[in-house]
C-alpha cells in the first residue's frame, strides 16, 4: 500500500492538488486517509477501485475531514473508486432525519446498500442491510426502506416513496428514520451507536461542480447539501432567487415510540440568511393527512444554521418556477463537533461569522406552548416582506401569533431600526385564553427599553423589566399589539384647570393606575373561596371563571355596587383557572388562580 507516501504528499503540498488520481498498484491498494483536515483539489478526482474489502475506498474522510474543489460548472470527478465520509443521524427507529447524498452511486445498482455502509473500523465498512420491516436496527446496521421518501409539492400527499431505488439527483433531499438498539463498534474513540446517534458511512463518487433541482412557485421542495464538505447556507440562499430565500428544518421530539402519524410530535424551524438567525420549531401533533391538531408544548433546539453540515437536508419554498442551484462557490470547510452539529441527534451550535442585531420575543399561549419570534435590523430592509429576510410561519397552529407583515404571520421579521416605528404583532385565538409576552434575549443590540403596546388597554410595558400577560376572547387581533423602542410622550390635557408646563420645566404626566391595581383578588384555598375586593371607586360589573382550555366554569353579572365579593370553589377540581373581571367602565382584568383543596 502507498498510504505513507500519499500522506507525506498531503503534508508536503498542504493538502492541495491541481488534480488527483489514485489507483491500486500491482502490490496492493492505494488510498488517502485524511484526518481532521481539508483536502483541496482544484480540478477533478479520478479514482480506481481498490481490491481489498479492508481498504476498498480510495479517499477516507475522518474526524470531520472534508473535500473542497475549485470553481467549475461540470463534475470532473470520474472512476469507479470510492470516497468514504462519515455522518451521524438520529438513532431512534421512529424518528426522521432529512438527508442528502454527498456522494454519487458508481454502480448500476441504485439500491440503498450501494451507497450507505456500516463502519467497522477506520477504513473497513460493510454494506448496510435493507428491510421492509417497520424498524431499522443498529447492529448489524439495517435500514427500513419503508421511510425513504422525497418531497416536492404543497401538501402531505406530495411525499414520494423512494424505497430501495436510490436514484436521486445531487441536491435532492430524502427522509430516513434511524435505528433501534446499539452498536459497540468504536472508531476513533466514538461508538457507532450509543443509543443517542447512529453513524453511517456514505461511499461513492464525490459530488462536485454545479447541480440543479427543479422548483415550482409556492411549492415546497426537500433538498440538501450535495457535497462532502459543509455548505455555506447563507451564501447558497442569497444566490437562489427562485426560492423565498428561507430554509426550513424539520425537528421532532426525541425518542418517539410510534410510526403512526397521529403520534408524531414535530415541526419546522426557519433560518433567514438576511437575519442570520434561526427560529426553532414549535412541535405539533398531526392527523392522518398531515393536518395539524394542536401544539404539544415543546420546541426544538436553537441551532445556528449558517453552515449546513455534510448530508444535511432542508425544505425550500418556490418564489417562481425555476431551479435550485448548488455550486462550489457555496462550499466551505467548517468542522462539526458536539457543539456545532446540524443534525438533531446532537446539540448543535455552529459558529457564525456575522451577527445581525436582533431580539427574540417569546409569546406563550394558554400556558400550552411558546412561539419564538425574531426581530432583526438591517438598513437595507423594509417594513414589508423582504426576500431572504422575513420568514413566514410554516404550518400555523389554530391559536398562533406572529409578526404581522403583508397580511400574514411571520416568525422572523427584518426591518431598519427606528425608534419611531411600532412593529405590529398579530394574535389569533381559536378560543378564549391567556397570552404572555416575554423578551427572551438580544444580540449585538442593547436598547434602553423594549415596549409592548396594547392599544385596547392603552398600556405600554417595558419587556426588559417585566413580561405582559393578557386574557383574550376568541378572534383575530391584527391592530391591538405592537413592539417599539420609544414610549409616546403624553400630551397635557387642554382644559382650563390644567395648562401646558412652562418652558424649560419638565412635564410630569399624570400617573395612570392600571385596572389590576384597583381590584384585589385572592384564592383562599383554606376556606375554598375566591375573594375579590374593589378598591376606591372601582365597580365590578361581571365575574367569569375559565379553565385553561377556554371553557367557561361560571359567570355572574354583578347588579349591586358591592366592594367585596366571594365565590365558593369547593366543587372545582384542583387546577389552574383564568379569572376575568369586567368593571363598570369596561376595563378588563385577567388573573390566573390556582385552586388546590387543603388536606
TIGU-653102 format. One record per residue (C-alpha): residue number from 1; x, y, z. Coordinates in pm, whole numbers. Layout:
<atoms>
ATOM mifi   east  north     up
ATOM  NUM      X      Y      Z
...
</atoms>
This chain:
<atoms>
ATOM mifi   east  north     up
ATOM    1      0      0      0
ATOM    2    105    359    -67
ATOM    3    -64    521    232
ATOM    4    256    654    389
ATOM    5    384    814     69
ATOM    6     48    977     -4
ATOM    7     16   1115    346
ATOM    8    364   1263    303
ATOM    9    248   1429    -18
ATOM   10    -57   1569    161
ATOM   11    167   1734    417
ATOM   12    420   1848    158
ATOM   13    160   2022    -59
ATOM   14    -53   2148    230
ATOM   15   -338   1909    141
ATOM   16   -382   2069   -201
ATOM   17   -374   1927   -553
ATOM   18   -433   2063   -903
ATOM   19   -593   1728   -980
ATOM   20   -580   1391   -809
ATOM   21   -563   1037   -942
ATOM   22   -547    728   -720
ATOM   23   -534    368   -840
ATOM   24   -420     38   -687
ATOM   25    -70    -82   -770
ATOM   26     46   -431   -857
ATOM   27    148   -480   -494
ATOM   28   -168   -359   -324
ATOM   29   -433    -95   -271
ATOM   30   -368    280   -270
ATOM   31   -565    535    -71
ATOM   32   -550    866    112
ATOM   33   -658    885    475
ATOM   34   -750   1245    567
ATOM   35   -795   1306    938
ATOM   36   -942   1630   1077
ATOM   37   -820   1832    775
ATOM   38   -940   1968    443
ATOM   39   -830   1812    113
ATOM   40   -843   2068   -171
ATOM   41   -838   1963   -537
ATOM   42   -857   2242   -794
ATOM   43   -970   2028  -1086
ATOM   44  -1100   1669  -1093
ATOM   45  -1057   1349   -893
ATOM   46  -1008   1019  -1078
ATOM   47  -1029    710   -857
ATOM   48   -981    346   -946
ATOM   49  -1148     96   -715
ATOM   50   -929    -95   -472
ATOM   51   -937   -473   -438
ATOM   52   -934   -549    -64
ATOM   53  -1251   -508    148
ATOM   54  -1043   -356    427
ATOM   55   -921    -73    203
ATOM   56  -1198    -60    -57
ATOM   57  -1223    320    -72
ATOM   58   -961    548   -230
ATOM   59  -1018    850     -2
ATOM   60  -1118    829    364
ATOM   61  -1254   1143    529
ATOM   62  -1240   1100    906
ATOM   63  -1283   1316   1218
ATOM   64  -1458   1597   1026
ATOM   65  -1220   1587    729
ATOM   66  -1377   1729    412
ATOM   67  -1307   1777     39
ATOM   68  -1318   2116   -134
ATOM   69  -1278   2162   -511
ATOM   70  -1217   2459   -740
ATOM   71  -1495   2653   -907
ATOM   72  -1645   2480  -1211
ATOM   73  -1984   2408  -1364
ATOM   74  -1933   2040  -1454
ATOM   75  -1842   1748  -1232
ATOM   76  -1496   1637  -1347
ATOM   77  -1469   1360  -1090
ATOM   78  -1450   1016  -1251
ATOM   79  -1372    648  -1198
ATOM   80  -1522    361  -1003
ATOM   81  -1318    432   -689
ATOM   82  -1493    543   -372
ATOM   83  -1480    834   -130
ATOM   84  -1585    738    224
ATOM   85  -1733   1001    457
ATOM   86  -1896    951    797
ATOM   87  -2207   1131    924
ATOM   88  -2434   1078   1225
ATOM   89  -2812   1092   1247
ATOM   90  -3082   1005   1499
ATOM   91  -3059    658   1648
ATOM   92  -3430    608   1704
ATOM   93  -3620    388   1457
ATOM   94  -3930    610   1491
ATOM   95  -3762    948   1426
ATOM   96  -3685   1110   1091
ATOM   97  -3375   1289    971
ATOM   98  -3374   1486    645
ATOM   99  -3072   1386    438
ATOM  100  -2896   1448    107
ATOM  101  -2630   1235    -60
ATOM  102  -2275   1385    -50
ATOM  103  -2153   1124   -300
ATOM  104  -2296    967   -616
ATOM  105  -2359    598   -672
ATOM  106  -2090    448   -901
ATOM  107  -2282    124   -950
ATOM  108  -2558     43  -1196
ATOM  109  -2743    -98   -895
ATOM  110  -2916    203   -734
ATOM  111  -3012     31   -407
ATOM  112  -2959    186    -66
ATOM  113  -2686    -63     26
ATOM  114  -2467     52   -266
ATOM  115  -2413    389   -103
ATOM  116  -2483    351    272
ATOM  117  -2244    135    472
ATOM  118  -2190     28    833
ATOM  119  -1845    134    965
ATOM  120  -1640   -150   1115
ATOM  121  -1304     25   1169
ATOM  122  -1122    334   1036
ATOM  123  -1119    203    675
ATOM  124  -1336   -109    666
ATOM  125  -1715    -98    625
ATOM  126  -1983   -338    511
ATOM  127  -2295   -264    311
ATOM  128  -2597   -171    519
ATOM  129  -2879   -423    518
ATOM  130  -3220   -313    392
ATOM  131  -3552   -434    532
ATOM  132  -3918   -386    452
ATOM  133  -3995   -416    824
ATOM  134  -4102   -106   1014
ATOM  135  -3790    -72   1229
ATOM  136  -3423    -38   1141
ATOM  137  -3152   -176   1371
ATOM  138  -2804    -64   1475
ATOM  139  -2619   -399   1479
ATOM  140  -2596   -507   1208
ATOM  141  -2687   -172   1051
ATOM  142  -3026   -228    890
ATOM  143  -3225     48    721
ATOM  144  -3601     29    686
ATOM  145  -3689    131    330
ATOM  146  -4047    199    442
ATOM  147  -3950    553    544
ATOM  148  -3740    664    245
ATOM  149  -3926    948     71
ATOM  150  -3860   1270   -119
ATOM  151  -4089   1572   -144
ATOM  152  -4200   1831   -396
ATOM  153  -4545   1986   -367
ATOM  154  -4788   2162   -137
ATOM  155  -4943   1903     96
ATOM  156  -4895   1570    270
ATOM  157  -4996   1365    -34
ATOM  158  -4698   1502   -231
ATOM  159  -4446   1284    -45
ATOM  160  -4298   1038   -298
ATOM  161  -4181    691   -194
ATOM  162  -3821    608   -286
ATOM  163  -3792    263   -131
ATOM  164  -3479     78   -232
ATOM  165  -3433    277   -555
ATOM  166  -3177    541   -460
ATOM  167  -3180    714   -798
ATOM  168  -3164   1066   -652
ATOM  169  -3031   1377   -823
ATOM  170  -2745   1554   -641
ATOM  171  -2910   1813   -419
ATOM  172  -3240   1624   -382
ATOM  173  -3326   1554    -21
ATOM  174  -3481   1244    132
ATOM  175  -3618   1125    465
ATOM  176  -3483    827    658
ATOM  177  -3567    700   1003
ATOM  178  -3298    592   1247
ATOM  179  -3227    261   1415
ATOM  180  -3313     77   1735
ATOM  181  -3054    -82   1960
ATOM  182  -2686     -1   1999
ATOM  183  -2359    -87   1826
ATOM  184  -2045   -137   2036
ATOM  185  -1806    -77   1745
ATOM  186  -1569    208   1840
ATOM  187  -1382    411   1575
ATOM  188  -1150    697   1667
ATOM  189  -1284    680   2020
ATOM  190  -1650    717   1917
ATOM  191  -1906    437   1936
ATOM  192  -2115    368   1624
ATOM  193  -2436    387   1824
ATOM  194  -2458    453   2196
ATOM  195  -2835    486   2182
ATOM  196  -2832    858   2101
ATOM  197  -2693    873   1744
ATOM  198  -2625    639   1453
ATOM  199  -2308    663   1243
ATOM  200  -2335    599    867
ATOM  201  -2063    565    604
ATOM  202  -2156    728    271
ATOM  203  -1948    573    -12
ATOM  204  -1941    677   -375
ATOM  205  -1801    932   -621
ATOM  206  -1758   1276   -462
ATOM  207  -2014   1527   -591
ATOM  208  -1851   1837   -741
ATOM  209  -1949   2130   -960
ATOM  210  -2294   2269  -1035
ATOM  211  -2622   2085   -976
ATOM  212  -2979   2198  -1038
ATOM  213  -3309   2074   -898
ATOM  214  -3644   2193  -1037
ATOM  215  -3867   2403   -809
ATOM  216  -4216   2545   -869
ATOM  217  -4373   2867   -742
ATOM  218  -4543   2834   -400
ATOM  219  -4440   2468   -371
ATOM  220  -4210   2318   -108
ATOM  221  -3906   2115   -212
ATOM  222  -3687   1890      2
ATOM  223  -3322   1949    -87
ATOM  224  -2988   1913     91
ATOM  225  -2615   1971     91
ATOM  226  -2484   1757   -200
ATOM  227  -2110   1786   -123
ATOM  228  -1858   1604    102
ATOM  229  -1799   1940    270
ATOM  230  -2005   2194    460
ATOM  231  -2235   2426    265
ATOM  232  -2236   2799    340
ATOM  233  -2615   2810    365
ATOM  234  -2629   3188    384
ATOM  235  -2437   3227     57
ATOM  236  -2641   2948   -104
ATOM  237  -2978   3105    -15
ATOM  238  -2876   3454   -127
ATOM  239  -2787   3306   -468
ATOM  240  -3113   3117   -529
ATOM  241  -3373   3372   -629
ATOM  242  -3630   3112   -741
ATOM  243  -3688   3039   -371
ATOM  244  -3817   3260    -90
ATOM  245  -3460   3261     44
ATOM  246  -3563   3087    369
ATOM  247  -3460   2734    471
ATOM  248  -3693   2526    689
ATOM  249  -3557   2242    906
ATOM  250  -3760   1952   1045
ATOM  251  -3717   1883   1415
ATOM  252  -3908   1647   1641
ATOM  253  -3936   1516   1992
ATOM  254  -3655   1273   2075
ATOM  255  -3717    904   2128
ATOM  256  -4050    858   1955
ATOM  257  -4234    534   2017
ATOM  258  -4476    506   1725
ATOM  259  -4489    509   1345
ATOM  260  -4847    643   1343
ATOM  261  -4869    997   1210
ATOM  262  -5116   1087   1487
ATOM  263  -4839   1017   1741
ATOM  264  -4573   1235   1576
ATOM  265  -4460   1546   1761
ATOM  266  -4254   1783   1547
ATOM  267  -4240   2090   1329
ATOM  268  -4027   2318   1113
ATOM  269  -3779   2579   1233
ATOM  270  -3673   2857    995
ATOM  271  -3333   3005    903
ATOM  272  -3316   3353    748
ATOM  273  -2987   3450    580
ATOM  274  -3084   3817    598
ATOM  275  -3125   3797    976
ATOM  276  -2857   3525   1002
ATOM  277  -3084   3377   1266
ATOM  278  -3276   3056   1326
ATOM  279  -3615   3024   1496
ATOM  280  -3665   2674   1640
ATOM  281  -3963   2455   1557
ATOM  282  -4280   2456   1764
ATOM  283  -4373   2090   1799
ATOM  284  -4723   1994   1687
ATOM  285  -4941   1684   1663
ATOM  286  -5089   1574   1330
ATOM  287  -5386   1386   1188
ATOM  288  -5394   1120    915
ATOM  289  -5347   1356    618
ATOM  290  -5086   1573    786
ATOM  291  -5334   1827    928
ATOM  292  -5223   1995   1250
ATOM  293  -5420   1903   1562
ATOM  294  -5253   2119   1827
ATOM  295  -4924   2222   1981
ATOM  296  -4753   1982   2222
ATOM  297  -4590   2248   2442
ATOM  298  -4234   2170   2330
ATOM  299  -3995   2349   2096
ATOM  300  -3686   2228   1913
ATOM  301  -3321   2313   1970
ATOM  302  -3189   2660   1893
ATOM  303  -2932   2589   1622
ATOM  304  -2721   2847   1438
ATOM  305  -2774   2736   1078
ATOM  306  -2532   2949    875
ATOM  307  -2341   2637    768
ATOM  308  -2517   2315    663
ATOM  309  -2316   2003    758
ATOM  310  -2237   1717    520
ATOM  311  -2560   1544    405
ATOM  312  -2796   1789    585
ATOM  313  -3144   1811    429
ATOM  314  -3390   2103    448
ATOM  315  -3705   2245    285
ATOM  316  -3725   2539     44
ATOM  317  -4033   2718    -94
ATOM  318  -4050   2838   -454
ATOM  319  -4095   3209   -525
ATOM  320  -4107   3139   -901
ATOM  321  -4085   2844  -1140
ATOM  322  -3716   2773  -1183
ATOM  323  -3423   2582  -1037
ATOM  324  -3239   2546   -709
ATOM  325  -2870   2567   -798
ATOM  326  -2579   2430   -595
ATOM  327  -2226   2547   -682
ATOM  328  -1876   2504   -543
ATOM  329  -1879   2875   -453
ATOM  330  -2108   2788   -161
ATOM  331  -1882   2515    -24
ATOM  332  -1678   2585    288
ATOM  333  -1461   2390    532
ATOM  334  -1633   2404    872
ATOM  335  -1586   2125   1124
ATOM  336  -1861   1967   1329
ATOM  337  -1835   1854   1689
ATOM  338  -2063   1819   1990
ATOM  339  -2106   2197   1985
ATOM  340  -2197   2251   1618
ATOM  341  -2366   1953   1455
ATOM  342  -2664   2049   1242
ATOM  343  -2842   1718   1299
ATOM  344  -3090   1691   1584
ATOM  345  -2910   1385   1723
ATOM  346  -2651   1624   1871
ATOM  347  -2665   1959   2047
ATOM  348  -2597   2194   1759
ATOM  349  -2418   2526   1774
ATOM  350  -2233   2618   1456
ATOM  351  -2016   2924   1497
ATOM  352  -2142   3206   1277
ATOM  353  -1922   3459   1101
ATOM  354  -2156   3755   1146
ATOM  355  -2423   3857   1396
ATOM  356  -2711   4069   1271
ATOM  357  -2855   4282   1556
ATOM  358  -3172   4113   1675
ATOM  359  -3400   4034   1964
ATOM  360  -3606   3726   2043
ATOM  361  -3961   3758   2171
ATOM  362  -4129   3456   2332
ATOM  363  -4509   3453   2322
ATOM  364  -4685   3192   2533
ATOM  365  -5042   3093   2451
ATOM  366  -5266   2945   2720
ATOM  367  -4964   2802   2906
ATOM  368  -4968   2534   2632
ATOM  369  -4681   2636   2406
ATOM  370  -4439   2919   2332
ATOM  371  -4393   3073   1987
ATOM  372  -4043   3224   1949
ATOM  373  -4024   3533   1723
ATOM  374  -3707   3702   1592
ATOM  375  -3686   4074   1508
ATOM  376  -3363   4168   1329
ATOM  377  -3233   4501   1198
ATOM  378  -3079   4585    860
ATOM  379  -3070   4922    688
ATOM  380  -3147   4763    350
ATOM  381  -3469   4604    478
ATOM  382  -3824   4742    453
ATOM  383  -4140   4716    663
ATOM  384  -4290   4481    403
ATOM  385  -4193   4120    333
ATOM  386  -3832   4117    208
ATOM  387  -3685   3829      8
ATOM  388  -3434   3612    202
ATOM  389  -3500   3816    516
ATOM  390  -3854   3772    652
ATOM  391  -3958   3412    727
ATOM  392  -4324   3318    701
ATOM  393  -4472   3082    958
ATOM  394  -4485   2727    820
ATOM  395  -4772   2508    949
ATOM  396  -4960   2758   1163
ATOM  397  -5144   2642   1474
ATOM  398  -5512   2728   1532
ATOM  399  -5415   2966   1815
ATOM  400  -5097   3137   1699
ATOM  401  -4901   3460   1698
ATOM  402  -4655   3623   1460
ATOM  403  -4517   3944   1315
ATOM  404  -4794   4095   1101
ATOM  405  -4639   4152    757
ATOM  406  -4834   4184    433
ATOM  407  -5149   4049    599
ATOM  408  -4983   3724    712
ATOM  409  -4797   3557   1001
ATOM  410  -4414   3567   1011
ATOM  411  -4171   3425   1267
ATOM  412  -3868   3629   1151
ATOM  413  -3904   4000   1077
ATOM  414  -3616   4211    942
ATOM  415  -3656   4590    943
ATOM  416  -3442   4904    952
ATOM  417  -3411   5013   1314
ATOM  418  -3625   5310   1413
ATOM  419  -3734   5444   1749
ATOM  420  -4039   5598   1579
ATOM  421  -4188   5277   1441
ATOM  422  -4433   5042   1610
ATOM  423  -4394   4688   1476
ATOM  424  -4731   4509   1458
ATOM  425  -4789   4166   1612
ATOM  426  -5089   3954   1508
ATOM  427  -5258   3716   1751
ATOM  428  -5521   3460   1652
ATOM  429  -5718   3287   1927
ATOM  430  -5923   2982   1833
ATOM  431  -6083   3007   2177
ATOM  432  -6065   3236   2478
ATOM  433  -5735   3221   2659
ATOM  434  -5429   3386   2800
ATOM  435  -5131   3524   2608
ATOM  436  -4799   3616   2770
ATOM  437  -4526   3825   2603
ATOM  438  -4164   3797   2724
ATOM  439  -3834   3932   2594
ATOM  440  -3604   3629   2571
ATOM  441  -3274   3785   2457
ATOM  442  -3097   4047   2247
ATOM  443  -2785   4008   2030
ATOM  444  -2550   4286   1916
ATOM  445  -2829   4518   2023
ATOM  446  -2880   4689   2359
ATOM  447  -3190   4911   2356
ATOM  448  -3265   5106   2671
ATOM  449  -3623   4979   2668
ATOM  450  -3837   4741   2462
ATOM  451  -4206   4832   2481
ATOM  452  -4503   4606   2420
ATOM  453  -4800   4827   2328
ATOM  454  -5160   4719   2393
ATOM  455  -5383   4973   2216
ATOM  456  -5709   4846   2369
ATOM  457  -5586   4888   2724
ATOM  458  -5373   5189   2631
ATOM  459  -5075   5038   2812
ATOM  460  -4702   5032   2737
ATOM  461  -4498   4760   2909
ATOM  462  -4118   4761   2915
ATOM  463  -4040   4396   2841
ATOM  464  -3682   4443   2963
ATOM  465  -3830   4482   3312
ATOM  466  -4132   4250   3310
ATOM  467  -4350   4030   3093
ATOM  468  -4705   4112   2987
ATOM  469  -4998   3875   3034
ATOM  470  -5344   3939   2890
ATOM  471  -5664   3738   2857
ATOM  472  -5815   3746   2507
ATOM  473  -6153   3642   2372
ATOM  474  -6178   3420   2066
ATOM  475  -6085   3608   1749
ATOM  476  -5801   3763   1548
ATOM  477  -5616   4070   1676
ATOM  478  -5436   4249   1393
ATOM  479  -5406   4602   1530
ATOM  480  -5404   4565   1909
ATOM  481  -5041   4466   1983
ATOM  482  -4711   4610   1864
ATOM  483  -4347   4639   1966
ATOM  484  -4141   4957   1985
ATOM  485  -3844   5124   2147
ATOM  486  -3979   5463   2248
ATOM  487  -4282   5533   2464
ATOM  488  -4506   5804   2318
ATOM  489  -4481   6134   2508
ATOM  490  -4822   6202   2665
ATOM  491  -4971   6542   2588
ATOM  492  -5113   6761   2867
ATOM  493  -5490   6793   2881
ATOM  494  -5629   7102   2703
ATOM  495  -5851   7229   2987
ATOM  496  -5876   7543   3192
ATOM  497  -5767   7359   3505
ATOM  498  -5453   7208   3352
ATOM  499  -5223   7417   3134
ATOM  500  -4908   7308   2945
ATOM  501  -4596   7311   3159
ATOM  502  -4390   7633   3137
ATOM  503  -4090   7634   2906
ATOM  504  -3778   7466   3050
ATOM  505  -3985   7295   3320
ATOM  506  -4007   6916   3276
ATOM  507  -4360   6798   3209
ATOM  508  -4478   6528   3450
ATOM  509  -4774   6332   3312
ATOM  510  -5044   6202   3539
ATOM  511  -4986   5853   3674
ATOM  512  -5240   5618   3520
ATOM  513  -5327   5338   3761
ATOM  514  -5384   5008   3577
ATOM  515  -5719   4841   3650
ATOM  516  -5540   4547   3815
ATOM  517  -5427   4782   4093
ATOM  518  -5788   4883   4165
ATOM  519  -5905   4531   4248
ATOM  520  -5756   4273   4484
ATOM  521  -5800   3902   4402
ATOM  522  -5730   3617   4645
ATOM  523  -5789   3245   4608
ATOM  524  -5841   3131   4967
ATOM  525  -5786   2755   4940
ATOM  526  -5808   2709   5317
ATOM  527  -6174   2811   5307
ATOM  528  -6246   2717   4944
ATOM  529  -6331   3075   4846
ATOM  530  -6243   3308   4561
ATOM  531  -6235   3653   4721
ATOM  532  -6249   3980   4525
ATOM  533  -6222   4328   4676
ATOM  534  -6275   4653   4485
ATOM  535  -6052   4944   4593
ATOM  536  -6166   5306   4599
ATOM  537  -6419   5382   4323
ATOM  538  -6382   5067   4116
ATOM  539  -6714   4896   4042
ATOM  540  -6730   4533   3932
ATOM  541  -6978   4458   3653
ATOM  542  -6915   4091   3574
ATOM  543  -6703   3799   3701
ATOM  544  -6623   3495   3482
ATOM  545  -6403   3192   3551
ATOM  546  -6250   2978   3274
ATOM  547  -6033   2670   3267
ATOM  548  -5710   2674   3061
ATOM  549  -5889   2523   2761
ATOM  550  -6111   2831   2745
ATOM  551  -6425   2654   2876
ATOM  552  -6646   2873   3095
ATOM  553  -6682   2743   3453
ATOM  554  -6920   3011   3579
ATOM  555  -7016   3370   3501
ATOM  556  -7207   3616   3718
ATOM  557  -7339   3963   3648
ATOM  558  -7294   4194   3949
ATOM  559  -7601   4420   3983
ATOM  560  -7521   4580   4319
ATOM  561  -7219   4804   4376
ATOM  562  -7053   4569   4621
ATOM  563  -6693   4634   4726
ATOM  564  -6629   4275   4840
ATOM  565  -6737   3955   4668
ATOM  566  -6673   3587   4738
ATOM  567  -6745   3270   4542
ATOM  568  -6723   2909   4659
ATOM  569  -6462   2696   4478
ATOM  570  -6515   2377   4683
ATOM  571  -6677   2194   4392
ATOM  572  -6393   2263   4145
ATOM  573  -6107   2029   4061
ATOM  574  -5752   2112   4163
ATOM  575  -5615   2306   3866
ATOM  576  -5514   2645   3732
ATOM  577  -5800   2871   3615
ATOM  578  -5836   3211   3449
ATOM  579  -6044   3475   3628
ATOM  580  -6181   3755   3411
ATOM  581  -6334   4069   3567
ATOM  582  -6509   4347   3373
ATOM  583  -6562   4678   3553
ATOM  584  -6849   4918   3500
ATOM  585  -6625   5145   3290
ATOM  586  -6548   4843   3059
ATOM  587  -6195   4775   3184
ATOM  588  -6089   4409   3172
ATOM  589  -5876   4232   3432
ATOM  590  -5745   3878   3384
ATOM  591  -5564   3680   3651
ATOM  592  -5454   3320   3683
ATOM  593  -5559   3148   4007
ATOM  594  -5461   2807   4142
ATOM  595  -5727   2600   4320
ATOM  596  -5594   2329   4547
ATOM  597  -5800   2159   4815
ATOM  598  -5646   2167   5161
ATOM  599  -5593   1833   5334
</atoms>
